Amino acid sequence: MNNGQYEVHLNLNVRGLPVSATLGINETSNRLISEGRQVYKLGLGQSPFPVPEPVVRELQNNAHQKIIFLSVVCLRSVKLWQVIIAELRIYRFQAKMF
């Protein structure tokens, strides 16, 4: 520490990185709140909205079940199919336009 300031030693790969999207959204929402705007922070922390009763009931009814996580290979396959389906929808939409 020199004159009350800390020396910062960052890896060169980290220097100059932009603010993360999450922090950027948080900073923007805080600025809007300070300007008197109403902001619902749904992505950070708890939602201001109550959990709908049917959701609570289903969570309670199924809490005993073991959660099975998909393998990375399976997720890649699912993502690939999502991309293929999205592309087909775009293709069909464009075909209808002409």
MMTF fields as JSON, N, C-alpha, C and O atoms, coordinates in Angstrom:
{
  "mmtfVersion": "1.0.0",
  "mmtfProducer": "UNKNOWN",
  "numBonds": 391,
  "numAtoms": 392,
  "numGroups": 98,
  "numChains": 1,
  "numModels": 1,
  "chainsPerModel": [1],
  "groupsPerChain": [98],
  "chainIdList": ["A"],
  "bondAtomList": [4, 2, 8, 6, 12, 10, 16, 14, 20, 18, 24, 22, 28, 26, 32, 30, 36, 34, 40, 38, 44, 42, 48, 46, 52, 50, 56, 54, 60, 58, 64, 62, 68, 66, 72, 70, 76, 74, 80, 78, 84, 82, 88, 86, 92, 90, 96, 94, 100, 98, 104, 102, 108, 106, 112, 110, 116, 114, 120, 118, 124, 122, 128, 126, 132, 130, 136, 134, 140, 138, 144, 142, 148, 146, 152, 150, 156, 154, 160, 158, 164, 162, 168, 166, 172, 170, 176, 174, 180, 178, 184, 182, 188, 186, 192, 190, 196, 194, 200, 198, 204, 202, 208, 206, 212, 210, 216, 214, 220, 218, 224, 222, 228, 226, 232, 230, 236, 234, 240, 238, 244, 242, 248, 246, 252, 250, 256, 254, 260, 258, 264, 262, 268, 266, 272, 270, 276, 274, 280, 278, 284, 282, 288, 286, 292, 290, 296, 294, 300, 298, 304, 302, 308, 306, 312, 310, 316, 314, 320, 318, 324, 322, 328, 326, 332, 330, 336, 334, 340, 338, 344, 342, 348, 346, 352, 350, 356, 354, 360, 358, 364, 362, 368, 366, 372, 370, 376, 374, 380, 378, 384, 382, 388, 386],
  "bondOrderList": [1, 1, 1, 1, 1, 1, 1, 1, 1, 1, 1, 1, 1, 1, 1, 1, 1, 1, 1, 1, 1, 1, 1, 1, 1, 1, 1, 1, 1, 1, 1, 1, 1, 1, 1, 1, 1, 1, 1, 1, 1, 1, 1, 1, 1, 1, 1, 1, 1, 1, 1, 1, 1, 1, 1, 1, 1, 1, 1, 1, 1, 1, 1, 1, 1, 1, 1, 1, 1, 1, 1, 1, 1, 1, 1, 1, 1, 1, 1, 1, 1, 1, 1, 1, 1, 1, 1, 1, 1, 1, 1, 1, 1, 1, 1, 1, 1],
  "groupList": [{"groupName": "MET", "atomNameList": ["N", "CA", "C", "O"], "elementList": ["N", "C", "C", "O"], "formalChargeList": [0, 0, 0, 0], "bondAtomList": [1, 0, 2, 1, 3, 2], "bondOrderList": [1, 1, 2], "singleLetterCode": "M", "chemCompType": "L-PEPTIDE LINKING"}, {"groupName": "ASN", "atomNameList": ["N", "CA", "C", "O"], "elementList": ["N", "C", "C", "O"], "formalChargeList": [0, 0, 0, 0], "bondAtomList": [1, 0, 2, 1, 3, 2], "bondOrderList": [1, 1, 2], "singleLetterCode": "N", "chemCompType": "L-PEPTIDE LINKING"}, {"groupName": "GLY", "atomNameList": ["N", "CA", "C", "O"], "elementList": ["N", "C", "C", "O"], "formalChargeList": [0, 0, 0, 0], "bondAtomList": [1, 0, 2, 1, 3, 2], "bondOrderList": [1, 1, 2], "singleLetterCode": "G", "chemCompType": "PEPTIDE LINKING"}, {"groupName": "GLN", "atomNameList": ["N", "CA", "C", "O"], "elementList": ["N", "C", "C", "O"], "formalChargeList": [0, 0, 0, 0], "bondAtomList": [1, 0, 2, 1, 3, 2], "bondOrderList": [1, 1, 2], "singleLetterCode": "Q", "chemCompType": "L-PEPTIDE LINKING"}, {"groupName": "TYR", "atomNameList": ["N", "CA", "C", "O"], "elementList": ["N", "C", "C", "O"], "formalChargeList": [0, 0, 0, 0], "bondAtomList": [1, 0, 2, 1, 3, 2], "bondOrderList": [1, 1, 2], "singleLetterCode": "Y", "chemCompType": "L-PEPTIDE LINKING"}, {"groupName": "GLU", "atomNameList": ["N", "CA", "C", "O"], "elementList": ["N", "C", "C", "O"], "formalChargeList": [0, 0, 0, 0], "bondAtomList": [1, 0, 2, 1, 3, 2], "bondOrderList": [1, 1, 2], "singleLetterCode": "E", "chemCompType": "L-PEPTIDE LINKING"}, {"groupName": "VAL", "atomNameList": ["N", "CA", "C", "O"], "elementList": ["N", "C", "C", "O"], "formalChargeList": [0, 0, 0, 0], "bondAtomList": [1, 0, 2, 1, 3, 2], "bondOrderList": [1, 1, 2], "singleLetterCode": "V", "chemCompType": "L-PEPTIDE LINKING"}, {"groupName": "HIS", "atomNameList": ["N", "CA", "C", "O"], "elementList": ["N", "C", "C", "O"], "formalChargeList": [0, 0, 0, 0], "bondAtomList": [1, 0, 2, 1, 3, 2], "bondOrderList": [1, 1, 2], "singleLetterCode": "H", "chemCompType": "L-PEPTIDE LINKING"}, {"groupName": "LEU", "atomNameList": ["N", "CA", "C", "O"], "elementList": ["N", "C", "C", "O"], "formalChargeList": [0, 0, 0, 0], "bondAtomList": [1, 0, 2, 1, 3, 2], "bondOrderList": [1, 1, 2], "singleLetterCode": "L", "chemCompType": "L-PEPTIDE LINKING"}, {"groupName": "ARG", "atomNameList": ["N", "CA", "C", "O"], "elementList": ["N", "C", "C", "O"], "formalChargeList": [0, 0, 0, 0], "bondAtomList": [1, 0, 2, 1, 3, 2], "bondOrderList": [1, 1, 2], "singleLetterCode": "R", "chemCompType": "L-PEPTIDE LINKING"}, {"groupName": "PRO", "atomNameList": ["N", "CA", "C", "O"], "elementList": ["N", "C", "C", "O"], "formalChargeList": [0, 0, 0, 0], "bondAtomList": [1, 0, 2, 1, 3, 2], "bondOrderList": [1, 1, 2], "singleLetterCode": "P", "chemCompType": "L-PEPTIDE LINKING"}, {"groupName": "SER", "atomNameList": ["N", "CA", "C", "O"], "elementList": ["N", "C", "C", "O"], "formalChargeList": [0, 0, 0, 0], "bondAtomList": [1, 0, 2, 1, 3, 2], "bondOrderList": [1, 1, 2], "singleLetterCode": "S", "chemCompType": "L-PEPTIDE LINKING"}, {"groupName": "ALA", "atomNameList": ["N", "CA", "C", "O"], "elementList": ["N", "C", "C", "O"], "formalChargeList": [0, 0, 0, 0], "bondAtomList": [1, 0, 2, 1, 3, 2], "bondOrderList": [1, 1, 2], "singleLetterCode": "A", "chemCompType": "L-PEPTIDE LINKING"}, {"groupName": "THR", "atomNameList": ["N", "CA", "C", "O"], "elementList": ["N", "C", "C", "O"], "formalChargeList": [0, 0, 0, 0], "bondAtomList": [1, 0, 2, 1, 3, 2], "bondOrderList": [1, 1, 2], "singleLetterCode": "T", "chemCompType": "L-PEPTIDE LINKING"}, {"groupName": "ILE", "atomNameList": ["N", "CA", "C", "O"], "elementList": ["N", "C", "C", "O"], "formalChargeList": [0, 0, 0, 0], "bondAtomList": [1, 0, 2, 1, 3, 2], "bondOrderList": [1, 1, 2], "singleLetterCode": "I", "chemCompType": "L-PEPTIDE LINKING"}, {"groupName": "LYS", "atomNameList": ["N", "CA", "C", "O"], "elementList": ["N", "C", "C", "O"], "formalChargeList": [0, 0, 0, 0], "bondAtomList": [1, 0, 2, 1, 3, 2], "bondOrderList": [1, 1, 2], "singleLetterCode": "K", "chemCompType": "L-PEPTIDE LINKING"}, {"groupName": "PHE", "atomNameList": ["N", "CA", "C", "O"], "elementList": ["N", "C", "C", "O"], "formalChargeList": [0, 0, 0, 0], "bondAtomList": [1, 0, 2, 1, 3, 2], "bondOrderList": [1, 1, 2], "singleLetterCode": "F", "chemCompType": "L-PEPTIDE LINKING"}, {"groupName": "CYS", "atomNameList": ["N", "CA", "C", "O"], "elementList": ["N", "C", "C", "O"], "formalChargeList": [0, 0, 0, 0], "bondAtomList": [1, 0, 2, 1, 3, 2], "bondOrderList": [1, 1, 2], "singleLetterCode": "C", "chemCompType": "L-PEPTIDE LINKING"}, {"groupName": "TRP", "atomNameList": ["N", "CA", "C", "O"], "elementList": ["N", "C", "C", "O"], "formalChargeList": [0, 0, 0, 0], "bondAtomList": [1, 0, 2, 1, 3, 2], "bondOrderList": [1, 1, 2], "singleLetterCode": "W", "chemCompType": "L-PEPTIDE LINKING"}],
  "groupTypeList": [0, 1, 1, 2, 3, 4, 5, 6, 7, 8, 1, 8, 1, 6, 9, 2, 8, 10, 6, 11, 12, 13, 8, 2, 14, 1, 5, 13, 11, 1, 9, 8, 14, 11, 5, 2, 9, 3, 6, 4, 15, 8, 2, 8, 2, 3, 11, 10, 16, 10, 6, 10, 5, 10, 6, 6, 9, 5, 8, 3, 1, 1, 12, 7, 3, 15, 14, 14, 16, 8, 11, 6, 6, 17, 8, 9, 11, 6, 15, 8, 18, 3, 6, 14, 14, 12, 5, 8, 9, 14, 4, 9, 16, 3, 12, 15, 0, 16],
  "groupIdList": [1, 2, 3, 4, 5, 6, 7, 8, 9, 10, 11, 12, 13, 14, 15, 16, 17, 18, 19, 20, 21, 22, 23, 24, 25, 26, 27, 28, 29, 30, 31, 32, 33, 34, 35, 36, 37, 38, 39, 40, 41, 42, 43, 44, 45, 46, 47, 48, 49, 50, 51, 52, 53, 54, 55, 56, 57, 58, 59, 60, 61, 62, 63, 64, 65, 66, 67, 68, 69, 70, 71, 72, 73, 74, 75, 76, 77, 78, 79, 80, 81, 82, 83, 84, 85, 86, 87, 88, 89, 90, 91, 92, 93, 94, 95, 96, 97, 98],
  "secStructList": [7, 5, 6, 6, 5, 7, 7, 7, 7, 7, 7, 6, 6, 6, 6, 6, 7, 7, 7, 7, 2, 2, 2, 2, 2, 2, 2, 2, 2, 2, 2, 2, 2, 2, 6, 6, 7, 7, 7, 7, 7, 7, 1, 1, 1, 7, 7, 1, 1, 7, 7, 7, 2, 2, 2, 2, 2, 2, 2, 2, 2, 2, 6, 6, 1, 7, 7, 7, 7, 7, 7, 2, 2, 2, 2, 2, 2, 2, 2, 2, 2, 2, 2, 2, 2, 2, 2, 2, 2, 2, 2, 2, 2, 2, 2, 2, 2, 7],
  "xCoordList": [0.847, 0.0, 0.893, 1.761, 0.683, 1.451, 0.52, -0.429, 0.776, -0.02, -1.517, -2.325, -1.886, -3.307, -3.931, -5.13, -3.144, -3.688, -3.042, -1.857, -3.837, -3.343, -2.788, -3.295, -1.74, -1.225, -2.092, -2.432, -2.45, -3.298, -2.455, -1.856, -2.417, -1.681, -2.673, -3.04, -3.103, -4.066, -3.389, -2.486, -3.825, -3.371, -3.714, -4.788, -2.837, -3.075, -4.332, -4.946, -4.721, -5.942, -7.2, -8.26, -7.089, -8.241, -8.361, -9.467, -7.254, -7.266, -8.055, -7.917, -8.859, -9.596, -10.89, -11.592, -11.217, -12.476, -13.635, -13.554, -14.709, -15.864, -16.587, -16.356, -17.451, -18.27, -19.154, -19.635, -19.369, -20.232, -21.648, -22.045, -22.407, -23.785, -24.608, -25.427, -24.394, -25.147, -24.87, -25.8, -23.595, -23.255, -23.725, -24.163, -23.64, -24.103, -25.591, -26.026, -26.379, -27.822, -28.111, -28.986, -27.371, -27.574, -27.253, -27.996, -26.164, -25.796, -26.836, -27.205, -27.31, -28.325, -29.624, -30.239, -30.053, -31.301, -31.174, -32.127, -30.022, -29.815, -29.868, -30.408, -29.301, -29.348, -30.785, -31.191, -31.562, -32.959, -33.767, -34.618, -33.504, -34.184, -33.839, -34.714, -32.547, -32.132, -32.769, -32.885, -33.188, -33.871, -35.377, -36.117, -35.827, -37.236, -38.067, -39.289, -37.432, -38.163, -38.441, -37.673, -39.555, -39.873, -39.201, -39.387, -38.419, -37.674, -37.965, -37.915, -38.27, -38.448, -37.194, -36.931, -36.424, -35.17, -35.457, -35.356, -35.811, -36.168, -34.95, -35.025, -33.841, -32.681, -31.714, -30.861, -31.826, -30.88, -31.633, -32.376, -31.451, -32.12, -33.526, -33.818, -34.387, -35.74, -36.696, -36.557, -37.67, -38.712, -39.647, -39.915, -40.146, -41.102, -42.503, -43.393, -42.708, -44.026, -44.19, -43.224, -45.403, -45.631, -45.575, -45.862, -45.204, -45.184, -46.627, -47.335, -47.082, -48.464, -48.745, -47.894, -49.94, -50.319, -50.169, -49.702, -50.543, -50.354, -48.871, -48.559, -47.971, -46.547, -46.093, -45.356, -46.531, -46.18, -46.67, -45.938, -47.91, -48.499, -47.724, -47.455, -47.363, -46.613, -45.213, -44.712, -44.577, -43.257, -43.354, -42.511, -44.383, -44.571, -44.852, -44.33, -45.677, -46.036, -44.861, -44.857, -43.875, -42.78, -41.428, -40.402, -41.413, -40.152, -39.408, -38.189, -40.13, -39.511, -38.715, -37.898, -38.952, -38.296, -36.837, -36.484, -36.024, -34.596, -34.411, -34.999, -33.599, -33.302, -32.216, -31.175, -32.454, -31.463, -30.96, -31.726, -29.679, -29.093, -28.691, -28.191, -28.919, -28.524, -27.011, -26.363, -26.462, -25.032, -24.745, -25.643, -23.517, -23.119, -23.367, -23.798, -23.098, -23.326, -24.796, -25.135, -25.669, -27.099, -27.517, -28.312, -26.984, -27.312, -26.868, -27.586, -25.696, -25.229, -26.18, -26.481, -26.651, -27.593, -28.898, -29.446, -29.387, -30.618, -30.42, -31.281, -29.299, -29.03, -28.927, -29.399, -28.312, -28.211, -29.601, -29.877, -30.474, -31.833, -32.584, -33.39, -32.346, -32.998, -32.567, -33.386, -31.287, -30.784, -31.398, -31.82, -31.446, -32.016, -33.483, -33.922, -34.244, -35.665, -35.839, -36.706, -35.018, -35.102, -34.803, -35.487, -33.797, -33.455, -34.587, -34.891, -35.211, -36.328, -37.5, -38.163, -37.755, -38.847, -38.559, -39.455, -37.313, -36.931, -37.099, -37.623, -36.652, -36.748, -38.216, -38.565, -39.081, -40.504, -41.131, -41.961, -40.742, -41.284, -40.884, -41.709, -39.61, -39.14, -39.805, -40.093, -40.046, -40.679, -42.105, -42.576, -42.804, -44.174, -44.23, -45.239, -43.139, -43.115, -43.055, -43.494, -42.525, -42.341, -43.358, -43.337],
  "yCoordList": [-1.172, 0.0, 1.236, 1.379, 2.116, 3.357, 4.549, 4.692, 5.403, 6.61, 6.316, 7.074, 5.235, 4.913, 4.232, 3.954, 3.957, 3.289, 1.922, 1.743, 0.963, -0.388, -0.556, 0.013, -1.345, -1.704, -2.818, -3.761, -2.724, -3.73, -4.49, -3.896, -5.795, -6.647, -7.586, -8.616, -7.23, -8.043, -8.755, -8.214, -9.945, -10.684, -9.88, -9.282, -9.855, -9.083, -9.536, -8.746, -10.798, -11.291, -10.692, -10.705, -10.166, -9.624, -8.118, -7.578, -7.456, -5.999, -5.598, -6.203, -4.596, -4.061, -4.805, -4.442, -5.843, -6.538, -5.6, -4.825, -5.669, -4.819, -5.329, -6.449, -4.498, -4.883, -6.045, -6.069, -7.006, -8.133, -7.64, -6.597, -8.39, -8.012, -7.899, -6.99, -8.814, -8.802, -7.528, -6.875, -7.173, -5.946, -4.713, -3.74, -4.745, -3.618, -3.37, -2.227, -4.458, -4.335, -3.803, -2.956, -4.301, -3.85, -2.36, -1.623, -1.921, -0.499, 0.363, 1.427, -0.094, 0.663, 0.739, 1.802, -0.391, -0.377, 0.508, 1.202, 0.499, 1.376, 2.846, 3.682, 3.152, 4.534, 4.953, 6.058, 4.066, 4.378, 4.575, 5.461, 3.754, 3.901, 5.243, 5.923, 5.633, 6.923, 8.099, 9.197, 7.855, 8.885, 8.884, 9.655, 8.002, 7.967, 7.005, 6.97, 6.224, 5.259, 3.997, 3.643, 3.315, 2.052, 0.925, 0.792, 0.116, -0.976, -2.259, -2.291, -3.315, -4.634, -5.439, -5.813, -5.707, -6.449, -7.941, -8.582, -8.488, -9.898, -10.8, -11.973, -10.291, -11.142, -11.198, -12.084, -10.295, -10.224, -10.278, -9.355, -11.331, -11.45, -11.99, -12.756, -11.593, -12.121, -11.274, -10.053, -11.943, -11.26, -10.533, -11.033, -9.36, -8.654, -9.261, -8.864, -10.207, -10.793, -12.074, -12.815, -12.344, -13.589, -14.787, -14.667, -15.933, -17.163, -17.624, -17.751, -17.88, -18.32, -19.622, -20.509, -19.719, -20.873, -22.207, -23.169, -22.316, -23.594, -24.011, -25.202, -23.037, -23.342, -23.857, -24.84, -23.196, -23.631, -25.057, -25.9, -25.319, -26.638, -27.719, -28.784, -27.458, -28.45, -28.665, -29.789, -27.598, -27.751, -28.617, -29.484, -28.377, -29.183, -30.64, -31.553, -30.855, -32.217, -32.988, -34.218, -32.297, -32.967, -32.792, -33.177, -32.218, -31.967, -33.247, -33.229, -34.359, -35.633, -36.259, -37.152, -35.795, -36.407, -35.975, -34.836, -36.893, -36.6, -35.838, -36.182, -34.815, -34.048, -34.765, -35.112, -34.986, -35.629, -34.58, -34.032, -34.323, -33.347, -34.02, -35.145, -33.308, -33.832, -33.764, -32.881, -34.689, -34.64, -33.507, -33.042, -33.075, -32.011, -32.437, -31.631, -33.701, -34.201, -34.077, -33.646, -34.448, -34.357, -32.902, -32.598, -32.009, -30.595, -30.05, -29.268, -30.457, -30.011, -30.49, -29.757, -31.72, -32.263, -31.47, -31.152, -31.154, -30.373, -28.995, -28.512, -28.365, -27.037, -27.083, -26.176, -28.133, -28.285, -28.369, -27.712, -29.167, -29.287, -27.971, -27.641, -27.22, -25.92, -24.981, -24.24, -25.012, -24.171, -24.605, -23.77, -25.912, -26.427, -26.028, -25.581, -26.187, -25.83, -24.334, -23.924, -23.516, -22.064, -21.698, -20.854, -22.319, -22.037, -22.45, -21.74, -23.593, -24.048, -23.081, -22.808, -22.565, -21.591, -20.328, -19.782, -19.862, -18.669, -18.949, -18.114, -20.127, -20.495, -20.524, -19.994, -21.151, -21.233, -19.85, -19.569, -18.966, -17.618, -16.842, -16.147, -16.958, -16.262, -16.797, -16.04, -18.107, -18.71, -18.217, -18.054, -17.973, -17.479, -16.033, -15.595, -15.295, -13.886, -13.727, -12.705, -14.71, -14.555, -15.307, -15.277],
  "zCoordList": [0.0, 0.0, 0.0, 0.861, -0.952, -1.049, -0.897, -1.668, 0.083, 0.3, 0.375, -0.162, 1.031, 1.189, -0.013, -0.006, -1.048, -2.227, -2.374, -2.091, -2.821, -3.013, -4.413, -5.38, -4.496, -5.81, -6.376, -5.661, -7.636, -8.268, -9.281, -10.177, -9.13, -10.055, -10.724, -10.159, -11.92, -12.654, -13.808, -14.445, -14.062, -15.228, -16.473, -16.539, -17.447, -18.67, -19.403, -20.121, -19.231, -19.871, -19.263, -19.888, -18.045, -17.342, -17.544, -17.561, -17.694, -17.841, -19.089, -20.153, -18.937, -20.071, -20.387, -21.33, -19.61, -19.857, -19.526, -18.574, -20.307, -19.995, -18.749, -18.294, -18.217, -17.068, -17.506, -18.639, -16.616, -16.96, -17.198, -16.679, -17.982, -18.282, -17.007, -16.873, -16.076, -14.822, -14.032, -13.559, -13.889, -13.158, -13.912, -13.299, -15.228, -16.036, -15.862, -15.719, -15.876, -15.675, -14.274, -14.095, -13.282, -11.908, -11.773, -11.126, -12.373, -12.317, -13.015, -12.516, -14.169, -14.91, -14.128, -14.048, -13.543, -12.788, -11.553, -11.199, -10.892, -9.733, -10.145, -9.421, -11.319, -11.815, -12.09, -11.73, -12.734, -13.027, -11.748, -11.682, -10.734, -9.447, -8.821, -8.284, -8.889, -8.311, -9.054, -8.509, -10.324, -11.11, -10.86, -11.471, -9.948, -9.61, -10.441, -10.297, -11.308, -12.136, -11.326, -10.432, -11.648, -10.994, -11.769, -12.979, -11.062, -11.69, -10.932, -9.702, -11.673, -11.078, -11.352, -12.495, -10.32, -10.467, -10.444, -9.398, -11.581, -11.657, -11.764, -11.398, -12.252, -12.477, -11.308, -11.26, -10.388, -9.287, -7.972, -7.641, -7.236, -5.955, -6.098, -7.017, -5.198, -5.152, -5.967, -6.047, -6.572, -7.33, -6.366, -5.274, -6.758, -5.897, -5.988, -5.237, -6.887, -7.09, -6.279, -6.093, -5.795, -5.053, -6.0, -7.191, -5.455, -6.245, -6.394, -5.396, -7.637, -7.834, -7.069, -7.001, -6.501, -5.689, -6.43, -5.82, -7.726, -8.423, -8.5, -8.46, -8.607, -8.654, -7.291, -7.211, -6.222, -4.856, -4.634, -4.115, -5.03, -4.826, -5.577, -5.021, -6.832, -7.617, -7.065, -7.065, -6.596, -5.975, -4.723, -4.493, -3.92, -2.71, -3.07, -2.43, -4.094, -4.492, -5.081, -5.047, -5.613, -6.3, -5.625, -6.186, -4.429, -3.735, -3.388, -3.216, -3.282, -2.912, -4.057, -3.832, -5.276, -6.427, -6.514, -6.207, -6.931, -7.107, -8.411, -9.437, -8.357, -9.561, -10.33, -9.772, -11.601, -12.456, -13.452, -14.245, -13.39, -14.287, -15.593, -15.604, -16.69, -17.985, -18.133, -17.572, -18.879, -19.15, -20.13, -20.833, -20.171, -21.094, -22.527, -23.352, -22.829, -24.191, -24.544, -25.646, -23.623, -23.854, -24.052, -24.941, -23.23, -23.365, -24.716, -25.34, -25.164, -26.482, -27.563, -28.506, -27.425, -28.392, -28.385, -29.441, -27.19, -27.07, -27.684, -28.418, -27.39, -27.943, -29.46, -30.146, -29.983, -31.436, -32.049, -33.053, -31.456, -31.971, -31.84, -32.71, -30.79, -30.648, -31.768, -32.311, -32.11, -33.202, -34.529, -35.329, -34.756, -36.005, -36.122, -37.182, -35.039, -35.067, -35.304, -36.076, -34.642, -34.837, -36.283, -36.861, -36.869, -38.262, -39.197, -40.156, -38.923, -39.753, -39.663, -40.664, -38.466, -38.3, -39.101, -39.746, -39.064, -39.835, -41.319, -42.056, -41.762, -43.164, -43.599, -44.654, -42.775, -43.101, -43.135, -44.0, -42.191, -42.148, -43.392, -43.985, -43.792, -44.969, -46.237, -47.164, -46.268, -47.427, -47.58, -48.706, -46.481, -46.522, -47.006, -47.558, -46.794, -47.187, -48.702, -49.229, -49.404, -50.847, -51.629, -52.86]
}
